[in-house]
């Protein structure tokens, strides 16, 4: 995994809330977990249970070709 060192201003209240929600401890761990969670939510946003789980293989393939 490639890591980049950077300096950012962090909202301490938001960091504490994220830390509690994610079950993380340090700043880097919390920020990285939050970034991964945001990316995961983006993928899940396009997930369709009927198409991606209950559909036929052809329906699943056709649905994933949609923009």
Secondary structure, DSSP 8 states (H G I E B T S, - for coil): -----------HHHHHHHHHHHT--SHHHHHHHHHHHHHHHHHHHT--HIIIIIS-HHHHHHHHT--
